[in-house]
């Protein structure tokens, strides 16, 4: 099917609009859809992480954020501005150079700066420490988060539960 607007290229965007209970469908090529302001998957998928990171950098005091963005990595010379634009760090040392900013970013994205995933165990094998060990680890993590959040009542309760389990 050809684009209804230019009648030259293949229509890949099928736009359905409902206005006053009247349904109209337009079949557009990617270029004509972009001219009308319709975001296509290819436009959205280019740098979604970079756009997200750039939007995070806009919060907080402007002069502090601007100064931090221009500080280069001591090893490769990459900056936080480069990271926010591409979503990629320049080298392994960038993690050390930008640690405070990355910690804050990870805390906002994942709720923690520490990986909380599950360890893989071969089918038919038990995790080390037995079944109670994973529960104890979860309680310790909850205790750490409660202390960070200054929720000391919950922290005391969790501390007591950990002592009983140990």
Helices and strands as residue ranges (DSSP letters): E 13-19, E 22-28, H 30-35, H 41-44, H 48-56, H 62-70, H 80-86, H 94-97, H 99-110, H 131-148, H 152-165
